[in-house]
Amino acid sequence: MVEETGRRYAGRDPATRRATRREKLMAAGLDLFATQGYTRVSVKQVCDAARLTQRYFYESFVDREDLLLAVYDSVVADTRATIDGALAESASDVVDLAQSALGAFIGHLTDDPRLARIMLLEVVGVSPRLEDRRYRVIHDFADLILAAGMTSTQIEDTSAPEFRLVAVGLVGAVNQLLVDWVLGNGSHDPDAILSVCTGLFAASFERFYDRA
């Protein structure tokens, strides 16, 4: 890690300058990993795009994978915040909840396809560490579905294994439809994906949650 003195430059202290450099590297990593593919991008390419020397890369990141993880976590956090905001303004009806949450999720990722590529493709199979993180993110979104199920159906306990299977399955279905969208193998219309996914959620809630 690069050490830096406490002197101020242009009115900015060392911590602020480090944070700014990290943001530039994150932005460069997001763009390059999403457009060229993680495996094809070197640390030097990231640094060149950020207009920083490699010594500053290692000030913030251990290696290239560490940067990918940071970019992924940032995309996930922004996506989750977008969903939470949409849910806070939606009604408790299952269709409205699904429409709001899925609309926020799908819209956020399709408005900037780089985000979808990072979240759904570039982290897959990179390393055990990233696979573990991706697994936890999938189940975090499944927890969000379970919470929505409790809100819309008045179920007080969704701990039954069947409920989690449904939630994880729904996350997987939405993810795969978006993977196909990114790769150009599925619908080119995000609204069509939203319509299908909303229908899947509504049917699943009616079949598995409403009968509990």
Backbone torsions as a table, in degrees:
resi	resn	phi	psi	omega
1	MET	NA	143.8	-178.4
2	VAL	-81.8	131.3	175.5
3	GLU	-92.1	146.7	-177.3
4	GLU	-136.5	139.9	-179.9
5	THR	-72.9	170.2	-178.3
6	GLY	-85.0	9.9	-178.8
7	ARG	-69.3	148.2	178.1
8	ARG	-96.4	139.9	175.4
9	TYR	-126.2	130.4	-179.7
10	ALA	51.5	35.4	177.4
11	GLY	79.1	5.7	-177.6
12	ARG	-112.4	135.2	179.1
13	ASP	-81.9	170.1	-176.9
14	PRO	-57.0	-40.3	-178.3
15	ALA	-63.8	-39.7	179.2
16	THR	-66.6	-40.9	179.3
17	ARG	-65.4	-39.8	177.6
18	ARG	-63.6	-42.6	179.6
19	ALA	-62.9	-38.9	178.7
20	THR	-65.3	-42.8	178.5
21	ARG	-64.1	-39.9	179.0
22	ARG	-63.3	-41.3	178.2
23	GLU	-62.1	-38.9	178.6
24	LYS	-65.5	-40.6	178.4
25	LEU	-67.6	-38.6	177.5
26	MET	-63.3	-43.6	180.0
27	ALA	-63.7	-41.7	178.7
28	ALA	-65.9	-41.6	179.2
29	GLY	-63.1	-44.8	178.0
30	LEU	-56.4	-49.3	-175.8
31	ASP	-67.3	-46.4	-176.0
32	LEU	-71.3	-45.4	-179.8
33	PHE	-61.7	-36.7	-177.1
34	ALA	-78.5	-32.7	-175.3
35	THR	-95.0	-30.1	-178.3
36	GLN	-109.5	-19.4	-177.5
37	GLY	97.9	133.8	-176.6
38	TYR	-54.2	-44.3	-174.5
39	THR	-67.5	-18.3	-176.9
40	ARG	-97.1	-2.3	-173.6
41	VAL	-107.4	131.7	179.4
42	SER	-100.7	164.1	174.8
43	VAL	-58.4	-40.8	-179.7
44	LYS	-61.5	-40.9	179.1
45	GLN	-62.3	-41.2	178.0
46	VAL	-62.2	-45.8	-178.5
47	CYS	-65.3	-40.7	177.9
48	ASP	-61.4	-42.2	-179.5
49	ALA	-66.7	-34.6	179.4
50	ALA	-84.4	-8.1	-177.6
51	ARG	59.4	47.3	177.0
52	LEU	-134.0	155.2	177.0
53	THR	-80.1	162.2	-176.9
54	GLN	-66.3	-24.7	178.0
55	ARG	-61.1	-31.6	179.1
56	TYR	-78.9	-24.4	173.8
57	PHE	-60.7	-48.5	-176.0
58	TYR	-76.2	-5.1	170.5
59	GLU	-68.8	-32.8	-174.8
60	SER	-112.1	-25.9	-173.7
61	PHE	-132.5	144.7	179.4
62	VAL	-71.9	-42.3	-178.6
63	ASP	-160.6	-174.3	-178.2
64	ARG	-62.9	-39.5	178.2
65	GLU	-63.3	-37.0	178.5
66	ASP	-62.1	-38.8	175.9
67	LEU	-65.6	-43.7	179.0
68	LEU	-59.3	-42.9	179.1
69	LEU	-62.3	-42.0	179.2
70	ALA	-64.4	-41.5	178.1
71	VAL	-64.4	-44.8	179.1
72	TYR	-59.9	-47.7	-179.7
73	ASP	-61.4	-36.9	178.5
74	SER	-65.8	-43.1	178.2
75	VAL	-63.7	-43.4	179.8
76	VAL	-62.4	-44.9	-178.5
77	ALA	-63.3	-43.0	179.1
78	ASP	-65.6	-39.2	179.2
79	THR	-65.3	-45.6	179.6
80	ARG	-62.8	-40.0	178.9
81	ALA	-63.1	-38.0	178.0
82	THR	-64.8	-42.5	178.6
83	ILE	-65.7	-45.5	-179.2
84	ASP	-59.7	-39.8	178.3
85	GLY	-64.1	-40.3	178.9
86	ALA	-67.3	-41.1	-179.5
87	LEU	-66.0	-33.8	-179.1
88	ALA	-64.2	-23.1	-177.5
89	GLU	-104.7	2.8	-175.8
90	SER	-97.9	162.2	175.8
91	ALA	-78.5	176.5	-177.1
92	SER	-89.8	-6.1	177.6
93	ASP	-62.0	139.3	-173.8
94	VAL	-59.9	-40.7	-179.3
95	VAL	-66.4	-41.5	179.7
96	ASP	-66.3	-41.5	177.4
97	LEU	-61.2	-47.1	-179.5
98	ALA	-63.3	-44.1	-179.3
99	GLN	-61.5	-43.0	-178.3
100	SER	-68.2	-50.3	-176.8
101	ALA	-66.5	-47.3	-179.3
102	LEU	-68.8	-36.3	177.4
103	GLY	-61.6	-41.6	178.0
104	ALA	-65.8	-45.1	-178.2
105	PHE	-64.3	-53.5	-177.5
106	ILE	-66.7	-42.5	179.8
107	GLY	-62.8	-42.2	-179.7
108	HIS	-61.3	-42.3	-175.9
109	LEU	-80.9	-29.4	-179.0
110	THR	-88.3	-21.7	175.0
111	ASP	-64.2	-32.1	176.1
112	ASP	-132.9	93.1	-175.7
113	PRO	-55.8	-20.9	177.0
114	ARG	-60.9	-37.2	-179.1
115	LEU	-65.8	-43.0	178.5
116	ALA	-62.2	-40.7	-177.9
117	ARG	-66.4	-42.1	177.9
118	ILE	-64.5	-47.5	-173.1
119	MET	-71.4	-32.6	-170.6
120	LEU	-110.9	-17.0	-173.8
121	LEU	-126.2	-52.4	-168.8
122	GLU	-67.8	-23.8	-179.9
123	VAL	-88.3	-10.0	-174.4
124	VAL	-69.5	124.9	174.2
125	GLY	72.2	10.4	-177.4
126	VAL	-68.4	-46.3	-177.9
127	SER	-164.0	162.5	176.1
128	PRO	-58.4	-36.1	-179.8
129	ARG	-62.6	-45.7	-179.4
130	LEU	-72.2	-33.5	176.2
131	GLU	-65.1	-39.1	177.2
132	ASP	-64.0	-42.1	179.3
133	ARG	-65.2	-43.1	180.0
134	ARG	-63.1	-40.8	177.9
135	TYR	-60.0	-44.2	-179.1
136	ARG	-66.4	-35.6	178.3
137	VAL	-65.3	-43.6	177.8
138	ILE	-56.4	-44.3	-178.3
139	HIS	-75.7	-25.5	172.5
140	ASP	-64.4	-42.1	177.5
141	PHE	-69.1	-32.7	174.8
142	ALA	-63.9	-38.8	176.4
143	ASP	-61.1	-36.9	177.7
144	LEU	-63.1	-40.2	177.3
145	ILE	-65.3	-41.5	178.4
146	LEU	-62.0	-40.4	178.0
147	ALA	-63.7	-40.7	177.6
148	ALA	-64.1	-36.7	177.8
149	GLY	-62.2	-39.5	178.4
150	MET	-67.4	-37.3	-179.2
151	THR	-68.3	-43.1	-172.6
152	SER	-83.7	-21.3	-175.0
153	THR	-116.9	-2.6	-179.2
154	GLN	66.7	18.2	175.9
155	ILE	-73.6	131.6	-178.3
156	GLU	-91.7	-16.5	-177.3
157	ASP	-140.0	113.4	177.6
158	THR	-111.6	30.7	-176.6
159	SER	-80.9	-10.1	-180.0
160	ALA	-60.5	138.6	-178.4
161	PRO	-53.2	-34.2	-178.8
162	GLU	-59.9	-40.2	-178.9
163	PHE	-63.2	-43.6	-179.0
164	ARG	-68.3	-37.4	176.9
165	LEU	-58.3	-43.5	178.7
166	VAL	-62.7	-46.4	-177.5
167	ALA	-62.6	-46.3	179.4
168	VAL	-64.8	-39.5	178.4
169	GLY	-61.9	-39.3	178.6
170	LEU	-66.9	-41.2	175.9
171	VAL	-59.2	-45.0	179.7
172	GLY	-62.5	-39.3	-179.6
173	ALA	-64.3	-47.0	179.6
174	VAL	-62.8	-45.3	179.8
175	ASN	-58.4	-44.3	-176.8
176	GLN	-67.6	-38.2	176.6
177	LEU	-62.5	-36.3	178.2
178	LEU	-75.1	-33.4	173.9
179	VAL	-60.7	-45.5	178.0
180	ASP	-61.6	-37.0	177.9
181	TRP	-63.6	-45.5	179.5
182	VAL	-60.7	-42.7	-176.3
183	LEU	-82.0	-7.1	179.7
184	GLY	78.3	20.3	-178.2
185	ASN	-101.2	-3.7	-177.7
186	GLY	-127.1	-152.6	179.8
187	SER	-64.6	139.6	176.0
188	HIS	-92.3	1.6	-176.9
189	ASP	-109.9	106.6	179.4
190	PRO	-57.2	-30.9	178.9
191	ASP	-64.9	-34.3	177.3
192	ALA	-67.7	-40.5	177.0
193	ILE	-62.8	-43.5	178.8
194	LEU	-60.5	-43.0	-179.2
195	SER	-62.2	-45.6	-179.5
196	VAL	-65.0	-44.8	-177.5
197	CYS	-66.7	-38.4	176.4
198	THR	-61.4	-41.6	177.3
199	GLY	-62.8	-40.8	177.7
200	LEU	-62.3	-44.7	-179.9
201	PHE	-63.9	-47.2	-178.1
202	ALA	-61.0	-43.8	-179.9
203	ALA	-65.5	-40.2	180.0
204	SER	-66.6	-41.9	178.8
205	PHE	-63.8	-41.6	179.9
206	GLU	-65.1	-39.5	-175.2
207	ARG	-76.3	-43.2	-170.4
208	PHE	-106.2	-30.4	-175.5
209	TYR	-94.7	-45.7	-175.4
210	ASP	-65.1	-21.8	-178.0
211	ARG	-88.0	-7.3	-175.6
212	ALA	-68.4	NA	NA
